Amino acid sequence: MSRRKDRERFLAMKRENPDYVGFRNSDQDSIQTVDAPYQAVVCSRCGKKRNVAPEVAQEQGANYVCMSCLEEGGAEVEQPEEVNA
């Protein structure tokens, strides 16, 4: 599309809605940043870095095993043993 047509379309939208700022707003203040909902953790089996929920990262820590390794290992999943006192 030409600049003229783009400008005409923008002005038509602006007439219909005075608050319209355009599809690609140049105002950087209106862009909302999202906090990263995941943490990078290294799998203890394959050594690959995976993005996991912070709760999982905190709970499993250095013993984290990714889903790929769990599927390959099947029933060989190591569960932490509870010590009975």
N, C-alpha and C positions, 0 to 999 in steps of 0.2 A: 504494500500500500504506500501511497505517496505521503509526504509530510502534510500536504494540504488536506488530504482526506483524513489523516490522523487528527489533525487540528480541528477540523469540522466535527468529527465524531466526538472529540473531547468537549468542545463547546456545547454540542447538543446535550451531552450527558450532564454537563455543568448547569445548563438551563433547567433541566428536569430536577436535578438534585444539587443545590448550591454547596453542599458539603462534600461533593465528589472531588477527589484529589487525583484520580487517575489510577490505572491498573498498576503501574510501576511507580509507586510514590518515591520521590527523590528525598523526602524527609526521613532521615535516618533515625529520628527520635521515635517514630511510630513503630519501628521494628522491635518486636519483643524477643528477648533472648530467653531460651529455655535452659534451665539448669540440667546438666547431664544426669539422667536418671540411672545411669549405669556406671560401674567401676571396672577398670581393666584388671583382670586377674590371670595369672599364668597357670595353665593346667599342669598338675604335678606328674602326669603320665606322658603327655606328648610335648609339653613345653610351649604350646601355642598360647598366645594371649587372647583371652575371651572377655567380652563385655557381659557382666552379670549384674543383677540387682545388688545394691549396697548391703542388704541384709544377708544375702548368700555369701558375698565376699567377706563380710565380717564374721559370719558363722563358721565358714569352712577355712578361710585364710589360706595358708600354704598347702593344705591338703585338698584343695579344690580339684575335682575331676570333671572335665567337660562332657557334654552330652554325647559327642562322637565317641569318646573313649568308653563311656558307659555302655553305649550300644554295641561296640566291638567286644567289650569284656563280658557282656551278658550278666551272668550271675556272680561274676568275680568281683563284685563291688565290695570294696573294703569298708566296713562299718566300724566306727570307733567303738572299742570295747569299754563297757562301764565297769569300774572297779567297785566291788562290793566291800564296804568297810564294816 
